[in-house]
Amino acid sequence: MPGNRVGHGRHAQPCGLSVIDWGASAWSVIAMLRIAIFVTLLLAALVYALRKGGGPEKAVAAILIAMAIADQALHLFVPVEFLTVDTGHLMIDLTAAISTLAVALTAYRFWPMIAAVLQCLPLLAHTTRAIDITLHPVAYLTMQVAASWLLPPLLVAATWQHRRRLASIGSDRSWLGSSPPSTRIEATP
């Protein structure tokens, strides 16, 4: 009997797991890998935005950090469940949507509007769950988290654009109420 396989033939599974058990284990590994990839992308985007971004980029990065901390704190006290409206995540998503909308309405950039829309999409998931209690939990979960995958690349692209404007113009106005960018004055000999 070589290895850890139990049973005979092509239906044997590793470590004595049945077909169903092995499948569930594989899905949890895939889920963990997906989370690790997302966290890695998010951390890279946050570091880049906080180090190189302007005011709006740093503000959205701070909102995303606050969301991540609130999410981890929530999971310390409340188990994950998608069978009913997830009020903890509803509060986190509502706060993030309002905060991002505030940034979008005051920033001298267009991209925060896209970020605000992406932050509002999970609210549709909560509304859908409240209206249709028969919504499958996986669909509810997917509706909650799918839009968040677009936020790290959006934040990286926005920060890169900010750096590009700084390099070409010399300044980049961050907020609507701030003064316009000053012009470059050449020193006379």
KOLPADO-819387 format. One record per atom (N, C-alpha, C, O): atom name; y, z, x; residue number from 1. Coordinates in steps of 0.1 Angstrom, whole numbers, plus 5000, padded with zeros to 4 digits. Layout:
N
ATOM   zase     py     pz     px   rovo
ATOM     CA      Y      Z      X    NUM
...
//
This chain:
189
ATOM   zase     py     pz     px   rovo
ATOM      N   4988   5000   5008      1
ATOM     CA   5000   5000   5000      1
ATOM      C   5012   5000   5009      1
ATOM      O   5017   5011   5013      1
ATOM      N   5018   4989   5011      2
ATOM     CA   5030   4988   5020      2
ATOM      C   5042   4992   5012      2
ATOM      O   5044   4989   5000      2
ATOM      N   5052   4999   5018      3
ATOM     CA   5065   5002   5013      3
ATOM      C   5064   5012   5001      3
ATOM      O   5054   5019   5000      3
ATOM      N   5075   5013   4994      4
ATOM     CA   5077   5022   4983      4
ATOM      C   5074   5016   4969      4
ATOM      O   5078   5022   4959      4
ATOM      N   5068   5005   4969      5
ATOM     CA   5066   4998   4956      5
ATOM      C   5054   5005   4948      5
ATOM      O   5044   5008   4954      5
ATOM      N   5056   5006   4936      6
ATOM     CA   5046   5012   4927      6
ATOM      C   5042   5001   4917      6
ATOM      O   5050   4994   4912      6
ATOM      N   5029   5001   4915      7
ATOM     CA   5024   4990   4906      7
ATOM      C   5020   4978   4914      7
ATOM      O   5020   4978   4926      7
ATOM      N   5016   4968   4906      8
ATOM     CA   5011   4956   4913      8
ATOM      C   5018   4944   4907      8
ATOM      O   5023   4944   4895      8
ATOM      N   5017   4933   4914      9
ATOM     CA   5023   4920   4909      9
ATOM      C   5038   4919   4909      9
ATOM      O   5044   4927   4916      9
ATOM      N   5043   4909   4903     10
ATOM     CA   5057   4906   4904     10
ATOM      C   5066   4915   4896     10
ATOM      O   5078   4915   4898     10
ATOM      N   5061   4924   4887     11
ATOM     CA   5069   4933   4879     11
ATOM      C   5071   4947   4886     11
ATOM      O   5077   4955   4880     11
ATOM      N   5066   4948   4898     12
ATOM     CA   5067   4961   4905     12
ATOM      C   5082   4963   4909     12
ATOM      O   5088   4953   4913     12
ATOM      N   5087   4975   4908     13
ATOM     CA   5101   4978   4911     13
ATOM      C   5101   4988   4923     13
ATOM      O   5092   4995   4926     13
ATOM      N   5112   4988   4930     14
ATOM     CA   5114   4997   4941     14
ATOM      C   5114   5012   4937     14
ATOM      O   5119   5015   4926     14
ATOM      N   5109   5020   4945     15
ATOM     CA   5109   5035   4944     15
ATOM      C   5103   5040   4931     15
ATOM      O   5107   5051   4926     15
ATOM      N   5094   5033   4925     16
ATOM     CA   5087   5037   4913     16
ATOM      C   5095   5036   4900     16
ATOM      O   5091   5042   4890     16
ATOM      N   5107   5029   4900     17
ATOM     CA   5115   5028   4888     17
ATOM      C   5110   5017   4879     17
ATOM      O   5104   5007   4884     17
ATOM      N   5111   5020   4866     18
ATOM     CA   5107   5009   4857     18
ATOM      C   5117   4998   4857     18
ATOM      O   5128   5000   4863     18
ATOM      N   5114   4988   4850     19
ATOM     CA   5124   4976   4849     19
ATOM      C   5137   4981   4843     19
ATOM      O   5148   4977   4848     19
ATOM      N   5137   4989   4833     20
ATOM     CA   5149   4994   4827     20
ATOM      C   5157   5003   4836     20
ATOM      O   5169   5002   4837     20
ATOM      N   5150   5012   4842     21
ATOM     CA   5156   5022   4852     21
ATOM      C   5163   5014   4863     21
ATOM      O   5174   5017   4867     21
ATOM      N   5155   5005   4869     22
ATOM     CA   5161   4997   4880     22
ATOM      C   5173   4990   4876     22
ATOM      O   5182   4989   4884     22
ATOM      N   5173   4984   4864     23
ATOM     CA   5184   4976   4860     23
ATOM      C   5197   4985   4858     23
ATOM      O   5208   4981   4862     23
ATOM      N   5195   4997   4852     24
ATOM     CA   5206   5006   4851     24
ATOM      C   5211   5011   4864     24
ATOM      O   5224   5012   4866     24
ATOM      N   5203   5013   4874     25
ATOM     CA   5207   5017   4887     25
ATOM      C   5215   5005   4894     25
ATOM      O   5225   5008   4901     25
ATOM      N   5210   4993   4892     26
ATOM     CA   5217   4982   4898     26
ATOM      C   5231   4980   4892     26
ATOM      O   5241   4977   4899     26
ATOM      N   5232   4983   4879     27
ATOM     CA   5245   4982   4872     27
ATOM      C   5255   4992   4877     27
ATOM      O   5267   4990   4879     27
ATOM      N   5250   5004   4880     28
ATOM     CA   5258   5015   4885     28
ATOM      C   5263   5012   4899     28
ATOM      O   5274   5015   4903     28
ATOM      N   5254   5006   4907     29
ATOM     CA   5258   5002   4921     29
ATOM      C   5269   4991   4920     29
ATOM      O   5279   4991   4927     29
ATOM      N   5267   4981   4911     30
ATOM     CA   5278   4971   4909     30
ATOM      C   5291   4977   4904     30
ATOM      O   5301   4973   4909     30
ATOM      N   5290   4986   4895     31
ATOM     CA   5302   4993   4890     31
ATOM      C   5309   5000   4902     31
ATOM      O   5322   5000   4903     31
ATOM      N   5302   5008   4910     32
ATOM     CA   5308   5015   4921     32
ATOM      C   5314   5005   4931     32
ATOM      O   5324   5008   4937     32
ATOM      N   5307   4994   4934     33
ATOM     CA   5313   4984   4943     33
ATOM      C   5326   4978   4937     33
ATOM      O   5335   4976   4945     33
ATOM      N   5326   4976   4924     34
ATOM     CA   5338   4970   4918     34
ATOM      C   5349   4980   4919     34
ATOM      O   5361   4976   4922     34
ATOM      N   5347   4993   4917     35
ATOM     CA   5357   5003   4918     35
ATOM      C   5362   5004   4933     35
ATOM      O   5374   5005   4935     35
ATOM      N   5353   5004   4942     36
ATOM     CA   5356   5004   4956     36
ATOM      C   5365   4993   4960     36
ATOM      O   5375   4994   4968     36
ATOM      N   5362   4981   4956     37
ATOM     CA   5370   4969   4959     37
ATOM      C   5384   4971   4953     37
ATOM      O   5394   4968   4959     37
ATOM      N   5385   4975   4940     38
ATOM     CA   5398   4977   4933     38
ATOM      C   5406   4987   4941     38
ATOM      O   5418   4985   4943     38
ATOM      N   5400   4998   4944     39
ATOM     CA   5408   5009   4951     39
ATOM      C   5413   5004   4964     39
ATOM      O   5424   5007   4968     39
ATOM      N   5405   4997   4971     40
ATOM     CA   5409   4991   4984     40
ATOM      C   5421   4982   4983     40
ATOM      O   5431   4983   4990     40
ATOM      N   5420   4973   4973     41
ATOM     CA   5431   4963   4970     41
ATOM      C   5444   4971   4966     41
ATOM      O   5455   4968   4971     41
ATOM      N   5442   4981   4958     42
ATOM     CA   5453   4989   4953     42
ATOM      C   5460   4996   4964     42
ATOM      O   5472   4996   4966     42
ATOM      N   5452   5003   4973     43
ATOM     CA   5457   5010   4984     43
ATOM      C   5465   5001   4994     43
ATOM      O   5476   5005   4998     43
ATOM      N   5459   4989   4996     44
ATOM     CA   5466   4980   5005     44
ATOM      C   5480   4976   4999     44
ATOM      O   5490   4975   5006     44
ATOM      N   5480   4973   4986     45
ATOM     CA   5492   4969   4979     45
ATOM      C   5502   4980   4979     45
ATOM      O   5514   4977   4981     45
ATOM      N   5498   4992   4977     46
ATOM     CA   5507   5003   4976     46
ATOM      C   5513   5006   4990     46
ATOM      O   5525   5009   4991     46
ATOM      N   5505   5006   5000     47
ATOM     CA   5510   5008   5014     47
ATOM      C   5521   4997   5017     47
ATOM      O   5531   5000   5023     47
ATOM      N   5517   4985   5015     48
ATOM     CA   5526   4974   5018     48
ATOM      C   5539   4975   5010     48
ATOM      O   5550   4974   5015     48
ATOM      N   5538   4978   4997     49
ATOM     CA   5550   4979   4988     49
ATOM      C   5559   4991   4993     49
ATOM      O   5571   4990   4993     49
ATOM      N   5553   5003   4996     50
ATOM     CA   5560   5014   5000     50
ATOM      C   5567   5013   5013     50
ATOM      O   5578   5018   5016     50
ATOM      N   5561   5005   5022     51
ATOM     CA   5566   5003   5036     51
ATOM      C   5576   4992   5036     51
ATOM      O   5586   4993   5043     51
ATOM      N   5574   4981   5029     52
ATOM     CA   5582   4969   5030     52
ATOM      C   5590   4965   5018     52
ATOM      O   5598   4956   5019     52
ATOM      N   5587   4971   5007     53
ATOM     CA   5593   4967   4994     53
ATOM      C   5607   4972   4992     53
ATOM      O   5612   4981   4999     53
ATOM      N   5614   4966   4982     54
ATOM     CA   5627   4971   4978     54
ATOM      C   5625   4982   4967     54
ATOM      O   5614   4987   4965     54
ATOM      N   5636   4985   4961     55
ATOM     CA   5636   4996   4950     55
ATOM      C   5626   4993   4939     55
ATOM      O   5618   5002   4937     55
ATOM      N   5626   4981   4933     56
ATOM     CA   5616   4979   4922     56
ATOM      C   5602   4980   4927     56
ATOM      O   5593   4985   4920     56
ATOM      N   5599   4974   4939     57
ATOM     CA   5585   4974   4944     57
ATOM      C   5581   4989   4946     57
ATOM      O   5569   4992   4943     57
ATOM      N   5589   4997   4952     58
ATOM     CA   5586   5011   4955     58
ATOM      C   5585   5019   4942     58
ATOM      O   5576   5027   4941     58
ATOM      N   5593   5015   4932     59
ATOM     CA   5592   5022   4919     59
ATOM      C   5579   5019   4912     59
ATOM      O   5572   5029   4907     59
ATOM      N   5575   5007   4912     60
ATOM     CA   5562   5003   4905     60
ATOM      C   5550   5009   4913     60
ATOM      O   5540   5014   4907     60
ATOM      N   5551   5009   4926     61
ATOM     CA   5541   5016   4935     61
ATOM      C   5540   5031   4931     61
ATOM      O   5529   5036   4930     61
ATOM      N   5551   5037   4929     62
ATOM     CA   5551   5052   4925     62
ATOM      C   5544   5053   4912     62
ATOM      O   5537   5063   4909     62
ATOM      N   5547   5044   4902     63
ATOM     CA   5541   5045   4889     63
ATOM      C   5526   5044   4890     63
ATOM      O   5518   5051   4884     63
ATOM      N   5521   5034   4898     64
ATOM     CA   5507   5032   4900     64
ATOM      C   5500   5044   4907     64
ATOM      O   5489   5048   4904     64
ATOM      N   5507   5050   4916     65
ATOM     CA   5502   5062   4923     65
ATOM      C   5501   5074   4913     65
ATOM      O   5491   5081   4912     65
ATOM      N   5511   5075   4904     66
ATOM     CA   5511   5086   4894     66
ATOM      C   5500   5083   4884     66
ATOM      O   5493   5093   4880     66
ATOM      N   5497   5071   4881     67
ATOM     CA   5486   5068   4872     67
ATOM      C   5473   5071   4878     67
ATOM      O   5464   5077   4871     67
ATOM      N   5471   5068   4891     68
ATOM     CA   5458   5071   4897     68
ATOM      C   5456   5086   4898     68
ATOM      O   5445   5091   4896     68
ATOM      N   5466   5094   4901     69
ATOM     CA   5465   5108   4902     69
ATOM      C   5462   5114   4888     69
ATOM      O   5454   5123   4887     69
ATOM      N   5469   5109   4878     70
ATOM     CA   5467   5114   4864     70
ATOM      C   5453   5111   4860     70
ATOM      O   5447   5119   4853     70
ATOM      N   5448   5099   4863     71
ATOM     CA   5435   5095   4859     71
ATOM      C   5424   5104   4866     71
ATOM      O   5415   5108   4859     71
ATOM      N   5426   5107   4878     72
ATOM     CA   5416   5116   4885     72
ATOM      C   5417   5130   4879     72
ATOM      O   5407   5136   4878     72
ATOM      N   5429   5135   4877     73
ATOM     CA   5430   5148   4871     73
ATOM      C   5424   5149   4857     73
ATOM      O   5418   5158   4853     73
ATOM      N   5426   5138   4849     74
ATOM     CA   5420   5137   4836     74
ATOM      C   5405   5138   4837     74
ATOM      O   5398   5146   4829     74
ATOM      N   5399   5131   4846     75
ATOM     CA   5384   5131   4847     75
ATOM      C   5378   5144   4852     75
ATOM      O   5366   5147   4851     75
ATOM      N   5387   5153   4858     76
ATOM     CA   5382   5166   4862     76
ATOM      C   5379   5175   4849     76
ATOM      O   5371   5184   4850     76
ATOM      N   5387   5172   4838     77
ATOM     CA   5386   5181   4826     77
ATOM      C   5379   5174   4815     77
ATOM      O   5374   5181   4806     77
ATOM      N   5380   5161   4814     78
ATOM     CA   5375   5153   4802     78
ATOM      C   5365   5143   4807     78
ATOM      O   5368   5135   4816     78
ATOM      N   5353   5143   4801     79
ATOM     CA   5343   5133   4805     79
ATOM      C   5347   5119   4800     79
ATOM      O   5354   5118   4790     79
ATOM      N   5343   5109   4807     80
ATOM     CA   5346   5096   4803     80
ATOM      C   5338   5092   4790     80
ATOM      O   5326   5094   4790     80
ATOM      N   5345   5088   4780     81
ATOM     CA   5338   5084   4768     81
ATOM      C   5346   5073   4761     81
ATOM      O   5358   5074   4760     81
ATOM      N   5339   5062   4757     82
ATOM     CA   5346   5051   4751     82
ATOM      C   5342   5048   4737     82
ATOM      O   5343   5037   4732     82
ATOM      N   5336   5059   4731     83
ATOM     CA   5331   5057   4717     83
ATOM      C   5343   5059   4707     83
ATOM      O   5342   5054   4695     83
ATOM      N   5353   5067   4710     84
ATOM     CA   5364   5069   4702     84
ATOM      C   5377   5066   4710     84
ATOM      O   5376   5062   4722     84
ATOM      N   5389   5067   4704     85
ATOM     CA   5401   5065   4711     85
ATOM      C   5402   5075   4722     85
ATOM      O   5401   5087   4720     85
ATOM      N   5404   5070   4734     86
ATOM     CA   5405   5078   4746     86
ATOM      C   5419   5083   4747     86
ATOM      O   5428   5076   4754     86
ATOM      N   5422   5095   4741     87
ATOM     CA   5436   5099   4741     87
ATOM      C   5442   5102   4755     87
ATOM      O   5454   5101   4757     87
ATOM      N   5434   5107   4764     88
ATOM     CA   5439   5110   4777     88
ATOM      C   5444   5097   4784     88
ATOM      O   5455   5097   4790     88
ATOM      N   5436   5087   4784     89
ATOM     CA   5440   5074   4790     89
ATOM      C   5451   5067   4781     89
ATOM      O   5459   5060   4787     89
ATOM      N   5451   5070   4768     90
ATOM     CA   5462   5065   4760     90
ATOM      C   5475   5070   4765     90
ATOM      O   5485   5063   4766     90
ATOM      N   5476   5083   4768     91
ATOM     CA   5488   5090   4773     91
ATOM      C   5492   5084   4786     91
ATOM      O   5504   5082   4789     91
ATOM      N   5482   5083   4795     92
ATOM     CA   5485   5077   4808     92
ATOM      C   5490   5063   4807     92
ATOM      O   5500   5059   4813     92
ATOM      N   5484   5055   4799     93
ATOM     CA   5488   5041   4797     93
ATOM      C   5502   5040   4791     93
ATOM      O   5510   5031   4794     93
ATOM      N   5504   5048   4781     94
ATOM     CA   5517   5048   4774     94
ATOM      C   5528   5052   4783     94
ATOM      O   5539   5046   4784     94
ATOM      N   5526   5062   4791     95
ATOM     CA   5536   5067   4801     95
ATOM      C   5539   5056   4812     95
ATOM      O   5550   5053   4815     95
ATOM      N   5528   5049   4816     96
ATOM     CA   5529   5039   4826     96
ATOM      C   5537   5027   4820     96
ATOM      O   5545   5021   4827     96
ATOM      N   5533   5023   4808     97
ATOM     CA   5540   5012   4801     97
ATOM      C   5555   5014   4800     97
ATOM      O   5563   5005   4802     97
ATOM      N   5558   5026   4795     98
ATOM     CA   5573   5030   4793     98
ATOM      C   5580   5030   4807     98
ATOM      O   5591   5024   4808     98
ATOM      N   5574   5035   4817     99
ATOM     CA   5580   5036   4830     99
ATOM      C   5582   5022   4836     99
ATOM      O   5592   5019   4842     99
ATOM      N   5572   5014   4835    100
ATOM     CA   5572   5000   4840    100
ATOM      C   5583   4992   4833    100
ATOM      O   5590   4984   4838    100
ATOM      N   5583   4994   4820    101
ATOM     CA   5593   4987   4811    101
ATOM      C   5607   4991   4816    101
ATOM      O   5617   4983   4816    101
ATOM      N   5609   5004   4819    102
ATOM     CA   5622   5009   4823    102
ATOM      C   5626   5002   4837    102
ATOM      O   5638   4998   4839    102
ATOM      N   5616   5001   4846    103
ATOM     CA   5619   4993   4858    103
ATOM      C   5622   4979   4855    103
ATOM      O   5632   4973   4861    103
ATOM      N   5615   4973   4846    104
ATOM     CA   5617   4958   4843    104
ATOM      C   5631   4956   4837    104
ATOM      O   5637   4946   4840    104
ATOM      N   5636   4965   4829    105
ATOM     CA   5649   4964   4823    105
ATOM      C   5660   4966   4832    105
ATOM      O   5672   4963   4829    105
ATOM      N   5658   4973   4843    106
ATOM     CA   5669   4977   4852    106
ATOM      C   5668   4970   4866    106
ATOM      O   5678   4970   4874    106
ATOM      N   5657   4963   4869    107
ATOM     CA   5655   4957   4882    107
ATOM      C   5662   4943   4881    107
ATOM      O   5662   4936   4871    107
ATOM      N   5667   4939   4893    108
ATOM     CA   5672   4926   4895    108
ATOM      C   5662   4916   4900    108
ATOM      O   5663   4909   4910    108
ATOM      N   5651   4916   4893    109
ATOM     CA   5639   4908   4896    109
ATOM      C   5632   4904   4883    109
ATOM      O   5633   4911   4873    109
ATOM      N   5624   4893   4883    110
ATOM     CA   5617   4889   4871    110
ATOM      C   5603   4896   4871    110
ATOM      O   5598   4899   4860    110
ATOM      N   5596   4897   4882    111
ATOM     CA   5583   4901   4883    111
ATOM      C   5580   4915   4876    111
ATOM      O   5569   4916   4871    111
ATOM      N   5589   4924   4875    112
ATOM     CA   5586   4937   4868    112
ATOM      C   5583   4935   4853    112
ATOM      O   5577   4943   4847    112
ATOM      N   5589   4924   4847    113
ATOM     CA   5585   4921   4833    113
ATOM      C   5570   4917   4832    113
ATOM      O   5564   4921   4822    113
ATOM      N   5565   4910   4842    114
ATOM     CA   5551   4907   4842    114
ATOM      C   5543   4920   4843    114
ATOM      O   5533   4922   4836    114
ATOM      N   5547   4929   4852    115
ATOM     CA   5540   4941   4854    115
ATOM      C   5541   4950   4841    115
ATOM      O   5531   4956   4838    115
ATOM      N   5552   4949   4834    116
ATOM     CA   5553   4957   4822    116
ATOM      C   5544   4952   4811    116
ATOM      O   5538   4959   4804    116
ATOM      N   5543   4939   4810    117
ATOM     CA   5533   4933   4801    117
ATOM      C   5519   4937   4804    117
ATOM      O   5511   4940   4795    117
ATOM      N   5515   4936   4817    118
ATOM     CA   5502   4940   4821    118
ATOM      C   5499   4955   4818    118
ATOM      O   5488   4959   4815    118
ATOM      N   5510   4963   4819    119
ATOM     CA   5508   4978   4816    119
ATOM      C   5507   4980   4801    119
ATOM      O   5501   4990   4796    119
ATOM      N   5512   4971   4793    120
ATOM     CA   5512   4972   4778    120
ATOM      C   5498   4967   4773    120
ATOM      O   5494   4972   4762    120
ATOM      N   5491   4959   4780    121
ATOM     CA   5478   4954   4775    121
ATOM      C   5468   4965   4772    121
ATOM      O   5461   4964   4762    121
ATOM      N   5467   4975   4780    122
ATOM     CA   5457   4986   4777    122
ATOM      C   5461   4993   4764    122
ATOM      O   5452   4998   4757    122
ATOM      N   5473   4993   4760    123
ATOM     CA   5477   4999   4747    123
ATOM      C   5471   4991   4735    123
ATOM      O   5468   4997   4725    123
ATOM      N   5470   4978   4737    124
ATOM     CA   5463   4970   4727    124
ATOM      C   5448   4974   4726    124
ATOM      O   5442   4974   4715    124
ATOM      N   5442   4978   4737    125
ATOM     CA   5428   4983   4736    125
ATOM      C   5427   4995   4728    125
ATOM      O   5418   4997   4720    125
ATOM      N   5436   5005   4730    126
ATOM     CA   5436   5017   4723    126
ATOM      C   5439   5015   4708    126
ATOM      O   5432   5021   4699    126
ATOM      N   5448   5006   4705    127
ATOM     CA   5451   5002   4691    127
ATOM      C   5439   4996   4685    127
ATOM      O   5435   4999   4673    127
ATOM      N   5433   4987   4692    128
ATOM     CA   5421   4980   4686    128
ATOM      C   5410   4990   4684    128
ATOM      O   5403   4989   4673    128
ATOM      N   5408   4999   4693    129
ATOM     CA   5397   5010   4691    129
ATOM      C   5401   5018   4679    129
ATOM      O   5392   5022   4671    129
ATOM      N   5413   5022   4677    130
ATOM     CA   5417   5030   4665    130
ATOM      C   5415   5022   4652    130
ATOM      O   5411   5028   4642    130
ATOM      N   5418   5009   4652    131
ATOM     CA   5416   5001   4640    131
ATOM      C   5401   4998   4637    131
ATOM      O   5397   4999   4626    131
ATOM      N   5394   4994   4648    132
ATOM     CA   5380   4990   4646    132
ATOM      C   5371   4999   4654    132
ATOM      O   5368   4997   4666    132
ATOM      N   5366   5010   4648    133
ATOM     CA   5358   5020   4654    133
ATOM      C   5344   5014   4659    133
ATOM      O   5337   5020   4667    133
ATOM      N   5340   5002   4653    134
ATOM     CA   5328   4996   4657    134
ATOM      C   5329   4987   4670    134
ATOM      O   5319   4981   4674    134
ATOM      N   5341   4987   4676    135
ATOM     CA   5343   4980   4688    135
ATOM      C   5333   4986   4699    135
ATOM      O   5332   4998   4701    135
ATOM      N   5326   4977   4706    136
ATOM     CA   5316   4981   4715    136
ATOM      C   5323   4988   4727    136
ATOM      O   5334   4984   4731    136
ATOM      N   5318   5000   4732    137
ATOM     CA   5324   5007   4742    137
ATOM      C   5327   4999   4755    137
ATOM      O   5337   5001   4762    137
ATOM      N   5318   4990   4758    138
ATOM     CA   5321   4981   4770    138
ATOM      C   5333   4972   4768    138
ATOM      O   5341   4970   4777    138
ATOM      N   5335   4967   4756    139
ATOM     CA   5346   4959   4753    139
ATOM      C   5359   4967   4754    139
ATOM      O   5369   4963   4759    139
ATOM      N   5358   4980   4749    140
ATOM     CA   5370   4989   4749    140
ATOM      C   5373   4992   4764    140
ATOM      O   5385   4991   4768    140
ATOM      N   5364   4995   4772    141
ATOM     CA   5366   4998   4786    141
ATOM      C   5372   4985   4793    141
ATOM      O   5381   4987   4801    141
ATOM      N   5366   4974   4791    142
ATOM     CA   5371   4962   4797    142
ATOM      C   5385   4959   4793    142
ATOM      O   5393   4955   4801    142
ATOM      N   5388   4961   4780    143
ATOM     CA   5402   4958   4776    143
ATOM      C   5412   4968   4782    143
ATOM      O   5423   4965   4785    143
ATOM      N   5407   4980   4785    144
ATOM     CA   5416   4990   4792    144
ATOM      C   5419   4987   4806    144
ATOM      O   5430   4988   4811    144
ATOM      N   5409   4982   4814    145
ATOM     CA   5410   4981   4828    145
ATOM      C   5412   4966   4833    145
ATOM      O   5417   4965   4845    145
ATOM      N   5409   4956   4826    146
ATOM     CA   5410   4942   4831    146
ATOM      C   5423   4938   4836    146
ATOM      O   5424   4932   4847    146
ATOM      N   5434   4942   4829    147
ATOM     CA   5447   4938   4834    147
ATOM      C   5452   4945   4846    147
ATOM      O   5460   4940   4854    147
ATOM      N   5446   4956   4849    148
ATOM     CA   5450   4964   4861    148
ATOM      C   5446   4956   4874    148
ATOM      O   5452   4959   4884    148
ATOM      N   5436   4947   4873    149
ATOM     CA   5432   4940   4885    149
ATOM      C   5443   4930   4889    149
ATOM      O   5444   4926   4901    149
ATOM      N   5452   4927   4880    150
ATOM     CA   5463   4918   4884    150
ATOM      C   5475   4925   4890    150
ATOM      O   5484   4918   4896    150
ATOM      N   5476   4938   4889    151
ATOM     CA   5488   4945   4894    151
ATOM      C   5489   4946   4909    151
ATOM      O   5499   4943   4915    151
ATOM      N   5478   4948   4917    152
ATOM     CA   5479   4948   4932    152
ATOM      C   5484   4935   4937    152
ATOM      O   5493   4934   4945    152
ATOM      N   5478   4923   4933    153
ATOM     CA   5483   4911   4939    153
ATOM      C   5497   4908   4934    153
ATOM      O   5505   4902   4942    153
ATOM      N   5501   4912   4922    154
ATOM     CA   5515   4910   4918    154
ATOM      C   5524   4918   4926    154
ATOM      O   5535   4913   4930    154
ATOM      N   5521   4930   4929    155
ATOM     CA   5529   4939   4938    155
ATOM      C   5530   4933   4952    155
ATOM      O   5541   4934   4958    155
ATOM      N   5519   4928   4957    156
ATOM     CA   5519   4922   4971    156
ATOM      C   5528   4910   4971    156
ATOM      O   5537   4908   4980    156
ATOM      N   5527   4901   4961    157
ATOM     CA   5535   4889   4960    157
ATOM      C   5550   4893   4959    157
ATOM      O   5558   4886   4965    157
ATOM      N   5553   4903   4951    158
ATOM     CA   5567   4907   4949    158
ATOM      C   5573   4913   4962    158
ATOM      O   5584   4910   4965    158
ATOM      N   5565   4920   4969    159
ATOM     CA   5570   4926   4981    159
ATOM      C   5572   4915   4991    159
ATOM      O   5581   4915   4999    159
ATOM      N   5563   4906   4992    160
ATOM     CA   5564   4894   5001    160
ATOM      C   5577   4886   4998    160
ATOM      O   5584   4882   5007    160
ATOM      N   5579   4884   4985    161
ATOM     CA   5591   4877   4981    161
ATOM      C   5604   4884   4985    161
ATOM      O   5613   4878   4990    161
ATOM      N   5604   4897   4984    162
ATOM     CA   5615   4906   4988    162
ATOM      C   5617   4904   5003    162
ATOM      O   5629   4903   5007    162
ATOM      N   5607   4905   5010    163
ATOM     CA   5608   4903   5025    163
ATOM      C   5613   4889   5029    163
ATOM      O   5621   4888   5038    163
ATOM      N   5609   4879   5021    164
ATOM     CA   5614   4866   5024    164
ATOM      C   5628   4864   5021    164
ATOM      O   5636   4858   5028    164
ATOM      N   5633   4870   5010    165
ATOM     CA   5647   4870   5006    165
ATOM      C   5656   4877   5017    165
ATOM      O   5666   4872   5020    165
ATOM      N   5651   4888   5022    166
ATOM     CA   5658   4896   5032    166
ATOM      C   5659   4887   5045    166
ATOM      O   5669   4887   5051    166
ATOM      N   5648   4880   5048    167
ATOM     CA   5648   4872   5060    167
ATOM      C   5658   4860   5059    167
ATOM      O   5665   4857   5069    167
ATOM      N   5658   4854   5047    168
ATOM     CA   5667   4842   5046    168
ATOM      C   5681   4845   5042    168
ATOM      O   5690   4838   5047    168
ATOM      N   5684   4855   5034    169
ATOM     CA   5697   4858   5029    169
ATOM      C   5703   4870   5037    169
ATOM      O   5716   4871   5039    169
ATOM      N   5695   4879   5041    170
ATOM     CA   5700   4891   5048    170
ATOM      C   5701   4903   5039    170
ATOM      O   5701   4915   5044    170
ATOM      N   5701   4902   5026    171
ATOM     CA   5700   4913   5017    171
ATOM      C   5693   4908   5004    171
ATOM      O   5692   4897   5001    171
ATOM      N   5689   4918   4996    172
ATOM     CA   5683   4915   4983    172
ATOM      C   5686   4926   4973    172
ATOM      O   5682   4938   4975    172
ATOM      N   5694   4923   4964    173
ATOM     CA   5698   4932   4953    173
ATOM      C   5686   4937   4945    173
ATOM      O   5678   4929   4941    173
ATOM      N   5685   4950   4944    174
ATOM     CA   5673   4956   4937    174
ATOM      C   5675   4958   4922    174
ATOM      O   5666   4956   4914    174
ATOM      N   5687   4963   4919    175
ATOM     CA   5689   4968   4905    175
ATOM      C   5701   4961   4899    175
ATOM      O   5710   4957   4906    175
ATOM      N   5701   4960   4886    176
ATOM     CA   5711   4952   4878    176
ATOM      C   5725   4959   4880    176
ATOM      O   5735   4952   4881    176
ATOM      N   5726   4972   4881    177
ATOM     CA   5739   4979   4882    177
ATOM      C   5744   4979   4896    177
ATOM      O   5755   4983   4898    177
ATOM      N   5736   4975   4906    178
ATOM     CA   5740   4975   4920    178
ATOM      C   5750   4964   4923    178
ATOM      O   5750   4954   4915    178
ATOM      N   5757   4965   4933    179
ATOM     CA   5767   4954   4937    179
ATOM      C   5759   4942   4942    179
ATOM      O   5748   4943   4947    179
ATOM      N   5765   4930   4940    180
ATOM     CA   5758   4918   4945    180
ATOM      C   5756   4919   4960    180
ATOM      O   5763   4926   4967    180
ATOM      N   5747   4911   4965    181
ATOM     CA   5745   4911   4980    181
ATOM      C   5757   4907   4987    181
ATOM      O   5764   4898   4983    181
ATOM      N   5760   4914   4998    182
ATOM     CA   5771   4910   5006    182
ATOM      C   5769   4898   5014    182
ATOM      O   5757   4894   5017    182
ATOM      N   5779   4891   5017    183
ATOM     CA   5777   4878   5025    183
ATOM      C   5778   4882   5039    183
ATOM      O   5783   4892   5044    183
ATOM      N   5771   4873   5047    184
ATOM     CA   5771   4876   5061    184
ATOM      C   5785   4872   5067    184
ATOM      O   5791   4862   5064    184
ATOM      N   5790   4881   5076    185
ATOM     CA   5803   4878   5082    185
ATOM      C   5800   4876   5097    185
ATOM      O   5794   4885   5104    185
ATOM      N   5803   4865   5102    186
ATOM     CA   5801   4861   5116    186
ATOM      C   5812   4868   5124    186
ATOM      O   5824   4868   5121    186
ATOM      N   5808   4875   5135    187
ATOM     CA   5817   4881   5144    187
ATOM      C   5825   4871   5151    187
ATOM      O   5819   4861   5156    187
ATOM      N   5838   4872   5152    188
ATOM     CA   5846   4863   5160    188
ATOM      C   5848   4868   5174    188
ATOM      O   5850   4880   5175    188
ATOM      N   5848   4859   5184    189
ATOM     CA   5850   4864   5198    189
ATOM      C   5863   4868   5201    189
ATOM      O   5866   4872   5212    189
//
